[in-house]
Amino acid sequence: MHKNKKFELIFKDRIGIVFDITKLIQRHEMNIVSMEVEQQDGYAQVALEIDDRDKTVDTDTLLKLFSTLPGIKNQIELKRLPQEKRELWFRILFDGMSEGIISVDSRGIISTVNSVACRILDMPYEALINTHVREVNPKDNILLDCVEKRIPVSRRKSAVTSTGRVEFYGSAKPILNSKGGFVGAVLLMKDLKEVKAMVDAVMTPIEINFNDFIGESRDIKNLISFAKKTAKLETTISITGESGTGKELFAQAIHFESGRKGPFIPINCAALPEALIESELFGYVDGAFTGAKKKGKPGLFEAAKNGTIFLDEIGDMPINTQAKILRVLQDGFVRRIGGVKHIPVNARVITATNKNLHNMVATNDFREDLFYRINVLTIQIPPLRERLSDISQLVASFLQQFNRKLQKEDQTITVEALEQLSNYNWPGNVRELRNVIERASILSDSSKITTEVIHFNTKPLGCGQRCRTIPPIETDKPLKELIGKYERELLLDALNSTTSIRSAAKKLDLSHTALLRKIQKYQLRNTMENSPWESPDSIR
């Protein structure tokens, strides 16, 4: 296949260069397809594309021919002209964008299209470029309206492709020259899934701060005011409150308010197996035990350098580990398992529990010296039933979140439904309210949340502790299967009636690891999602 030849000619800048080149090419019965001249530092760079009209003049002959031009300094053959390089660069740039881009000239002929637009419209580049915009699906396209009306046009659209329906948001704007004349239009298309993901990312705070807490009740306002005063201190803070009141969120807000540059590291003491808790908290050296990593591993106290370490459910921490935590708080350093080196730590410690540590001290389940060491500043988060006036604000916030997540129109709650929520005791506190509202948003087919879709987590009157019964005897089932089914029900009752895996193991008279194995055996992960204790997945 015949290909045009491309060259770069460099001259000492002078008048008449283009005329001399044109005259030379014409004299040898060739045609100039393209010519681009750039002047720089007293030199003229001429990029040239030549069609030799089937004379098949070889490159060396043409280079010798150019050398006869007056004032020429250099001549080389090119693979691409500068214009082609720019077009290739812009093509790569456009293809790398997350939006679909299509531009047209004043007649509506497509001059630019990127790969994202090709994917959204399910058409190849070759089928779109140099095509009139009215030939592109969907027929009532935004870009055509913009060209015909010469005004900005934006709306939500969909297109059926070979892989299914694509929902996108399109925004087209006219392009005007320096005199205000219409010279074309450009369309930006954004996949709605990406738009929603961006909205969620913007709406979800990167760090929790006190402005994120919802509530106008006096108790909450006083609590936040006190926490702000203590946030910048180095003193250990103890957060107490029932399960679901938001103790970890409050700890995150204190960390944010403190201005510490290090990370916020939460640790659920109830979820860490007793055999691993010390190695996770304090780290270990090479060869400390079988399976230890080479070069050892830093503990979470070291990882929290210049930040905050949050010891959640500290009441479930084993007595032996409590002594070592006390040592860290008193001395300000840790010693890795198997090591002798004292490693200084600079981490603010915040603890939390939903248990009565004072009673646990009396029964020797919690060290008295540690109790007084962590209770320098205590923050008691009130249960939801003591701040019922905040429910309406919490509901409005939760509905907004779930409407975006579920892609529903904005929902509001009726007065009757709000009254029903206010008359409930809320044993699961804010976490339970959130679950109830999410369930209601899913079940409601309208923009109103009514009493019919409000379902609480508690059982009907007269039911057992978790409304579970012993499975009926099925004579056609093997004994092993019946025993397994019964054992699963007993495990669920114990887990759902306690606040931690360790407590459930104690109730069942099992070791912590034995209970974890049974949780894995019966695949109880899904049941654990809305429970107050951690799932086994979180301890890996």
C-alpha positions as CSV (number, residue, x, y, z in Angstrom):
1,M,0.0,0.0,0.0
2,H,1.3,3.4,-1.0
3,K,2.1,5.7,2.0
4,N,2.9,9.4,2.0
5,K,6.3,10.4,3.1
6,K,6.9,12.7,6.1
7,F,9.9,14.9,6.8
8,E,11.2,17.6,9.1
9,L,13.3,20.4,7.4
10,I,15.2,22.9,9.5
11,F,16.3,26.2,8.0
12,K,18.0,29.3,9.2
13,D,14.9,31.5,9.4
14,R,14.4,33.7,6.3
15,I,11.7,35.0,4.0
16,G,10.5,32.7,1.2
17,I,11.2,29.3,2.7
18,V,7.6,28.0,2.1
19,F,7.7,29.4,-1.4
20,D,11.0,27.6,-2.2
21,I,9.7,24.2,-0.8
22,T,6.4,24.5,-2.7
23,K,8.2,25.4,-6.0
24,L,10.7,22.4,-5.6
25,I,7.8,19.9,-4.9
26,Q,5.8,21.2,-7.8
27,R,8.7,21.0,-10.2
28,H,9.1,17.3,-9.4
29,E,5.4,16.7,-9.9
30,M,4.7,15.8,-6.3
31,N,1.9,17.1,-4.0
32,I,2.1,18.7,-0.5
33,V,-0.5,17.0,1.7
34,S,0.3,18.9,4.8
35,M,2.8,21.5,5.9
36,E,3.4,23.0,9.4
37,V,5.9,25.7,10.1
38,E,7.2,26.7,13.6
39,Q,9.7,29.5,14.2
40,Q,12.1,29.2,17.2
41,D,15.4,30.8,18.2
42,G,16.1,32.1,14.7
43,Y,15.3,28.8,13.0
44,A,12.3,27.6,11.0
45,Q,11.2,24.0,11.5
46,V,9.0,22.7,8.6
47,A,7.0,19.5,9.0
48,L,6.0,18.2,5.6
49,E,3.9,15.4,4.2
50,I,4.3,14.6,0.5
51,D,2.3,12.5,-1.9
52,D,4.7,11.5,-4.8
53,R,1.7,10.5,-7.0
54,D,2.9,7.0,-7.5
55,K,6.3,8.0,-8.6
56,T,7.6,6.0,-5.6
57,V,10.6,8.3,-5.1
58,D,12.8,6.7,-2.4
59,T,13.5,8.6,0.8
60,D,17.3,9.1,0.1
61,T,16.4,10.8,-3.2
62,L,14.0,13.2,-1.5
63,L,16.5,14.0,1.2
64,K,19.1,14.9,-1.4
65,L,16.5,17.0,-3.2
66,F,15.7,18.9,0.0
67,S,19.4,19.5,0.6
68,T,19.5,21.8,-2.5
69,L,17.1,24.3,-0.8
70,P,18.8,27.5,0.2
71,G,19.7,27.9,3.9
72,I,18.7,24.3,4.9
73,K,20.5,23.0,8.0
74,N,19.1,19.5,8.4
75,Q,16.5,17.2,7.0
76,I,15.1,13.9,8.5
77,E,12.3,11.5,7.8
78,L,9.4,11.4,10.3
79,K,7.0,8.7,11.4
80,R,4.5,11.2,12.6
81,L,3.9,14.9,12.0
82,P,3.7,17.2,15.0
83,Q,-0.1,17.5,14.4
84,E,-0.4,13.7,14.5
85,K,1.5,13.5,17.7
86,R,-0.7,16.1,19.3
87,E,-3.8,14.3,18.1
88,L,-2.4,11.0,19.6
89,W,-1.6,12.7,22.8
90,F,-5.1,14.2,23.1
91,R,-6.6,10.8,22.2
92,I,-4.6,9.2,25.0
93,L,-5.6,12.0,27.4
94,F,-9.3,11.7,26.6
95,D,-9.3,7.9,26.8
96,G,-7.8,8.2,30.3
97,M,-10.7,10.3,31.6
98,S,-13.5,8.7,33.6
99,E,-16.2,10.7,31.6
100,G,-17.4,9.9,28.1
101,I,-16.6,12.8,25.8
102,I,-18.0,13.6,22.3
103,S,-17.5,16.9,20.5
104,V,-19.0,18.0,17.2
105,D,-18.5,20.9,14.8
106,S,-21.1,23.5,13.9
107,R,-22.7,21.1,11.4
108,G,-23.1,18.4,14.0
109,I,-20.3,16.1,12.7
110,I,-18.5,14.2,15.4
111,S,-14.9,15.3,15.6
112,T,-13.8,13.8,18.9
113,V,-14.9,10.8,20.9
114,N,-13.1,8.9,23.6
115,S,-13.2,5.2,24.7
116,V,-15.6,5.8,27.6
117,A,-18.2,7.3,25.2
118,C,-17.7,4.3,22.9
119,R,-18.4,2.0,25.8
120,I,-21.5,3.8,27.0
121,L,-22.9,4.0,23.5
122,D,-21.7,0.5,22.6
123,M,-20.3,1.7,19.3
124,P,-16.7,1.5,18.0
125,Y,-14.6,4.6,17.4
126,E,-14.6,4.2,13.7
127,A,-18.5,4.1,13.6
128,L,-18.7,7.4,15.5
129,I,-16.0,9.7,14.2
130,N,-17.0,11.9,11.2
131,T,-20.6,10.7,11.7
132,H,-23.5,13.2,12.2
133,V,-24.7,13.3,15.8
134,R,-28.3,12.4,14.9
135,E,-27.1,9.0,13.8
136,V,-26.0,8.1,17.4
137,N,-28.3,6.3,19.8
138,P,-30.2,7.3,21.7
139,K,-32.0,9.2,18.9
140,D,-33.2,12.0,21.2
141,N,-29.7,12.6,22.3
142,I,-28.5,15.5,24.4
143,L,-25.8,16.7,22.0
144,L,-28.2,17.0,19.1
145,D,-30.5,19.2,21.2
146,C,-27.5,21.4,22.1
147,V,-26.4,21.8,18.5
148,E,-30.0,22.6,17.3
149,K,-30.9,24.9,20.2
150,R,-27.4,26.2,20.8
151,I,-27.9,26.2,24.6
152,P,-26.6,24.0,27.4
153,V,-28.6,20.8,27.9
154,S,-28.3,18.4,30.8
155,R,-30.3,15.3,31.8
156,R,-30.3,11.7,32.8
157,K,-30.3,9.2,30.0
158,S,-30.0,5.5,29.3
159,A,-28.7,3.5,26.5
160,V,-29.2,-0.2,25.7
161,T,-25.9,-1.9,24.9
162,S,-24.8,-5.5,24.2
163,T,-24.0,-5.9,27.9
164,G,-27.3,-4.4,29.2
165,R,-28.8,-1.0,29.9
166,V,-26.4,1.8,30.9
167,E,-27.7,4.7,32.9
168,F,-25.7,7.9,32.6
169,Y,-25.9,11.7,33.2
170,G,-25.1,13.8,30.2
171,S,-24.2,17.5,30.1
172,A,-23.7,19.3,26.7
173,K,-22.5,22.8,26.2
174,P,-22.1,24.9,23.0
175,I,-18.6,26.0,21.9
176,L,-18.2,29.6,20.9
177,N,-15.3,31.4,19.2
178,S,-13.8,34.7,20.3
179,K,-16.5,36.6,18.5
180,G,-19.3,34.6,20.1
181,G,-20.0,32.6,17.0
182,F,-21.2,28.9,17.4
183,V,-18.5,26.5,16.2
184,G,-19.6,23.3,17.8
185,A,-20.6,21.5,21.0
186,V,-19.2,19.1,23.5
187,L,-20.9,16.4,25.6
188,L,-19.7,14.9,28.9
189,M,-21.3,11.6,29.9
190,K,-20.9,10.1,33.4
191,D,-22.0,6.6,34.4
192,L,-24.6,7.1,37.2
193,K,-23.0,4.3,39.3
194,E,-19.8,6.4,39.4
195,V,-21.8,9.6,40.1
196,K,-23.5,7.9,43.1
197,A,-20.2,6.5,44.3
198,M,-18.7,10.0,44.2
199,V,-21.7,11.4,46.1
200,D,-21.3,8.7,48.8
201,A,-17.6,9.4,49.0
202,V,-18.2,13.1,49.5
203,M,-21.0,12.6,52.0
204,T,-19.1,10.1,54.1
205,P,-16.7,11.9,56.3
206,I,-13.1,10.8,56.1
207,E,-12.8,11.3,59.9
208,I,-15.5,11.4,62.5
209,N,-15.7,14.7,64.5
210,F,-18.1,16.1,67.0
211,N,-20.0,17.9,64.2
212,D,-21.1,14.5,62.9
213,F,-23.0,13.7,66.1
214,I,-26.8,14.2,65.7
215,G,-28.8,15.5,68.6
216,E,-30.1,18.6,70.4
217,S,-30.8,17.0,73.8
218,R,-29.1,18.7,76.8
219,D,-27.3,15.5,77.7
220,I,-25.6,15.1,74.3
221,K,-24.6,18.8,74.2
222,N,-23.1,18.7,77.6
223,L,-21.3,15.4,76.8
224,I,-19.7,16.9,73.6
225,S,-18.7,20.1,75.4
226,F,-16.9,18.0,78.1
227,A,-15.3,15.8,75.6
228,K,-13.9,18.7,73.6
229,K,-12.3,20.1,76.8
230,T,-10.6,16.8,77.5
231,A,-9.6,15.9,73.9
232,K,-6.3,17.8,73.8
233,L,-5.1,16.4,77.2
234,E,-2.8,13.3,77.4
235,T,-5.0,11.7,80.1
236,T,-6.5,8.3,79.6
237,I,-10.3,8.5,78.9
238,S,-12.8,5.9,79.8
239,I,-16.0,5.8,77.8
240,T,-19.0,3.9,79.2
241,G,-22.4,3.2,77.9
242,E,-24.7,0.5,76.7
243,S,-24.1,-1.4,73.5
244,G,-25.0,0.5,70.4
245,T,-24.7,4.0,71.9
246,G,-21.7,4.9,69.7
247,K,-18.7,4.6,72.0
248,E,-16.2,4.0,69.2
249,L,-17.6,6.9,67.2
250,F,-17.1,9.1,70.2
251,A,-13.6,7.9,70.6
252,Q,-12.9,8.7,67.0
253,A,-14.2,12.3,67.5
254,I,-12.0,12.8,70.5
255,H,-9.0,11.6,68.5
256,F,-9.9,14.1,65.7
257,E,-10.4,16.9,68.2
258,S,-7.0,16.2,69.8
259,G,-5.1,17.1,66.6
260,R,-2.9,14.1,66.9
261,K,-1.1,13.3,63.6
262,G,-0.9,9.5,64.2
263,P,-3.6,7.0,63.4
264,F,-6.7,6.0,65.3
265,I,-6.4,2.2,66.0
266,P,-9.5,0.5,67.4
267,I,-9.1,-2.9,69.2
268,N,-12.0,-5.0,70.2
269,C,-10.6,-6.8,73.3
270,A,-13.5,-9.3,73.3
271,A,-12.9,-10.4,69.7
272,L,-9.2,-11.1,70.0
273,P,-8.4,-14.7,71.0
274,E,-6.6,-14.9,74.3
275,A,-3.7,-16.7,72.8
276,L,-3.1,-13.9,70.3
277,I,-4.1,-10.8,72.2
278,E,-0.6,-10.1,73.7
279,S,1.2,-10.6,70.4
280,E,-1.2,-8.2,68.6
281,L,-1.0,-5.5,71.3
282,F,2.7,-5.7,72.1
283,G,4.3,-7.4,69.0
284,Y,7.0,-10.0,69.1
285,V,10.6,-10.6,68.0
286,D,12.1,-13.1,65.5
287,G,11.8,-16.6,66.8
288,A,9.5,-15.7,69.8
289,F,7.3,-18.7,69.0
290,T,6.6,-21.2,66.3
291,G,5.2,-19.5,63.2
292,A,6.6,-16.1,64.2
293,K,7.5,-13.9,61.2
294,K,11.1,-13.3,60.5
295,K,12.3,-9.9,61.8
296,G,9.3,-10.0,64.2
297,K,6.3,-7.8,64.1
298,P,5.5,-4.5,65.8
299,G,2.4,-4.4,68.1
300,L,-0.6,-2.2,67.8
301,F,0.7,0.1,70.6
302,E,3.7,0.8,68.4
303,A,1.6,1.3,65.3
304,A,-0.5,3.9,67.2
305,K,2.6,6.2,67.6
306,N,1.5,9.8,67.9
307,G,-2.1,8.7,67.6
308,T,-4.8,7.1,69.6
309,I,-5.3,3.5,70.6
310,F,-8.9,2.6,71.5
311,L,-9.4,-0.5,73.7
312,D,-13.0,-1.4,73.2
313,E,-14.7,-3.9,75.5
314,I,-11.8,-3.7,77.9
315,G,-13.9,-5.5,80.5
316,D,-13.4,-8.7,78.5
317,M,-9.6,-8.5,78.5
318,P,-7.9,-11.4,80.3
319,I,-6.5,-10.7,83.8
320,N,-2.9,-11.5,82.7
321,T,-3.1,-9.0,79.8
322,Q,-4.7,-6.4,82.1
323,A,-1.4,-6.4,84.1
324,K,0.6,-5.7,81.0
325,I,-1.7,-2.9,79.9
326,L,-1.3,-1.3,83.3
327,R,2.5,-1.5,82.9
328,V,2.3,0.3,79.5
329,L,0.1,3.0,80.9
330,Q,2.4,3.6,83.9
331,D,5.8,3.3,82.2
332,G,5.1,4.5,78.7
333,F,6.9,1.7,76.9
334,V,6.2,-1.9,75.6
335,R,8.4,-4.9,75.4
336,R,7.8,-7.3,72.5
337,I,7.1,-11.0,73.3
338,G,10.5,-12.7,73.4
339,G,12.4,-9.4,73.5
340,V,14.3,-7.5,76.1
341,K,14.3,-4.0,74.5
342,H,12.0,-1.4,75.9
343,I,10.2,0.4,73.1
344,P,8.7,3.8,74.0
345,V,5.1,4.5,72.9
346,N,3.4,7.8,72.4
347,A,-0.2,6.9,72.0
348,R,-3.3,8.4,73.7
349,V,-5.3,5.5,75.3
350,I,-9.1,5.6,75.3
351,T,-11.0,2.6,76.8
352,A,-14.6,1.7,76.5
353,T,-17.0,-0.9,78.0
354,N,-20.7,-1.6,78.5
355,K,-20.0,-3.5,81.7
356,N,-19.9,-2.3,85.3
357,L,-16.2,-2.4,86.0
358,H,-16.7,-1.5,89.6
359,N,-18.7,-4.6,90.2
360,M,-16.1,-6.7,88.2
361,V,-13.4,-5.3,90.6
362,A,-15.4,-6.6,93.5
363,T,-15.6,-10.1,92.0
364,N,-11.9,-10.1,91.1
365,D,-12.8,-10.2,87.3
366,F,-11.0,-6.9,86.7
367,R,-7.8,-5.5,88.3
368,E,-8.5,-2.8,90.8
369,D,-5.2,-0.9,90.0
370,L,-6.0,-0.8,86.3
371,F,-9.6,0.3,87.0
372,Y,-8.4,3.4,88.8
373,R,-5.6,4.0,86.2
374,I,-8.1,4.2,83.3
375,N,-10.9,6.0,85.2
376,V,-9.2,9.4,85.4
377,L,-11.7,11.0,83.0
378,T,-15.0,9.1,82.4
379,I,-17.5,9.9,79.7
380,Q,-20.9,8.2,80.2
381,I,-22.9,8.1,76.9
382,P,-26.6,8.1,77.7
383,P,-28.9,5.4,76.2
384,L,-31.3,6.4,73.5
385,R,-34.3,6.0,75.8
386,E,-32.9,8.9,77.8
387,R,-32.6,11.2,74.7
388,L,-35.9,10.4,72.9
389,S,-36.0,14.0,71.6
390,D,-33.1,13.2,69.3
391,I,-34.9,10.4,67.5
392,S,-36.5,12.6,64.8
393,Q,-33.2,14.0,63.8
394,L,-31.5,10.6,63.8
395,V,-34.3,9.1,61.7
396,A,-34.0,11.9,59.1
397,S,-30.3,11.4,58.8
398,F,-30.6,7.6,58.5
399,L,-33.3,7.9,55.9
400,Q,-31.1,10.3,53.8
401,Q,-28.3,7.8,53.9
402,F,-30.4,4.7,53.0
403,N,-32.3,6.5,50.3
404,R,-29.0,7.2,48.5
405,K,-27.7,3.7,49.2
406,L,-31.0,2.0,47.9
407,Q,-31.4,4.6,45.1
408,K,-34.9,5.6,46.3
409,E,-36.7,8.9,46.2
410,D,-36.5,10.9,49.4
411,Q,-38.6,9.4,52.2
412,T,-40.1,11.0,55.2
413,I,-41.6,9.4,58.3
414,T,-45.2,9.9,59.4
415,V,-46.2,11.4,62.8
416,E,-47.7,8.0,63.9
417,A,-44.5,6.1,63.0
418,L,-42.3,8.6,64.8
419,E,-44.6,8.3,67.9
420,Q,-44.2,4.5,67.7
421,L,-40.4,4.9,67.7
422,S,-40.5,7.3,70.7
423,N,-42.6,4.8,72.7
424,Y,-40.1,2.0,72.3
425,N,-37.5,1.2,74.9
426,W,-34.5,0.8,72.5
427,P,-32.4,-1.9,74.2
428,G,-30.0,-1.8,71.2
429,N,-29.8,2.1,71.2
430,V,-28.8,4.0,68.1
431,R,-27.5,1.0,66.4
432,E,-30.9,-0.7,66.7
433,L,-32.6,2.5,65.5
434,R,-30.4,2.5,62.4
435,N,-31.3,-1.1,61.7
436,V,-35.0,-0.5,62.2
437,I,-34.9,2.5,59.8
438,E,-32.9,0.6,57.2
439,R,-35.5,-2.2,57.3
440,A,-38.4,0.3,57.0
441,S,-36.8,2.1,54.1
442,I,-36.4,-1.3,52.2
443,L,-39.9,-2.4,53.0
444,S,-41.7,0.8,52.1
445,D,-42.8,1.2,48.5
446,S,-43.7,4.9,48.9
447,S,-42.1,8.1,50.0
448,K,-43.7,7.7,53.5
449,I,-42.4,5.6,56.3
450,T,-45.5,4.4,58.1
451,T,-46.2,2.2,61.2
452,E,-46.7,-0.8,59.0
453,V,-43.1,-1.0,58.0
454,I,-41.7,-0.3,61.5
455,H,-40.5,-3.7,62.9
456,F,-38.5,-3.8,66.1
457,N,-35.8,-6.4,66.9
458,T,-37.5,-7.6,70.0
459,K,-39.6,-10.8,70.2
460,P,-43.4,-10.9,70.7
461,L,-44.6,-11.3,74.3
462,G,-44.6,-14.8,75.7
463,C,-41.6,-15.9,73.5
464,G,-38.4,-17.3,74.8
465,Q,-35.2,-15.3,75.3
466,R,-34.5,-14.9,71.6
467,C,-37.8,-16.3,70.4
468,R,-36.0,-19.6,69.5
469,T,-37.3,-23.1,70.3
470,I,-35.9,-26.5,70.3
471,P,-36.3,-28.0,66.8
472,P,-39.1,-30.6,66.6
473,I,-38.0,-34.2,66.4
474,E,-37.9,-35.3,62.8
475,T,-37.9,-39.1,62.7
476,D,-36.6,-39.2,59.1
477,K,-33.4,-37.3,60.0
478,P,-30.2,-39.0,61.3
479,L,-29.4,-38.5,65.0
480,K,-26.2,-36.6,64.2
481,E,-28.0,-34.1,62.1
482,L,-30.7,-33.5,64.8
483,I,-28.0,-33.1,67.5
484,G,-26.2,-30.6,65.3
485,K,-29.4,-28.6,64.7
486,Y,-30.0,-28.4,68.4
487,E,-26.4,-27.4,69.1
488,R,-26.7,-24.6,66.6
489,E,-29.8,-23.2,68.4
490,L,-28.1,-23.3,71.8
491,L,-25.0,-21.5,70.3
492,L,-27.2,-18.8,68.9
493,D,-29.1,-18.3,72.2
494,A,-25.9,-17.9,74.1
495,L,-24.3,-15.6,71.6
496,N,-27.3,-13.3,71.3
497,S,-27.9,-13.1,75.0
498,T,-24.3,-11.9,75.8
499,T,-22.2,-9.0,74.7
500,S,-19.0,-10.9,73.6
501,I,-17.8,-14.2,72.3
502,R,-15.8,-14.7,75.5
503,S,-18.9,-14.2,77.7
504,A,-20.8,-16.6,75.5
505,A,-18.1,-19.2,75.8
506,K,-18.1,-18.8,79.6
507,K,-21.9,-19.3,79.7
508,L,-21.6,-22.5,77.6
509,D,-18.7,-23.7,79.7
510,L,-16.5,-23.8,76.6
511,S,-13.0,-22.3,75.8
512,H,-12.9,-19.2,73.7
513,T,-11.2,-21.1,70.8
514,A,-13.7,-24.0,71.0
515,L,-16.6,-21.6,70.6
516,L,-14.9,-19.9,67.6
517,R,-14.5,-23.3,65.9
518,K,-18.2,-24.1,66.4
519,I,-19.1,-20.6,65.0
520,Q,-17.1,-21.5,61.9
521,K,-18.6,-25.0,61.8
522,Y,-22.2,-23.8,61.7
523,Q,-21.4,-20.7,59.6
524,L,-23.0,-18.2,62.1
525,R,-21.4,-15.2,60.4
526,N,-24.6,-13.7,58.9
527,T,-26.4,-14.0,62.2
528,M,-23.6,-12.0,63.9
529,E,-23.9,-9.0,61.6
530,N,-26.3,-7.0,63.7
531,S,-25.3,-8.4,67.1
532,P,-23.4,-6.4,69.7
533,W,-20.4,-8.8,69.6
534,E,-17.8,-9.1,66.9
535,S,-17.9,-11.7,64.2
536,P,-15.1,-14.2,63.8
537,D,-14.1,-12.6,60.5
538,S,-13.0,-9.5,62.4
539,I,-10.4,-11.3,64.4
540,R,-8.4,-12.8,61.6
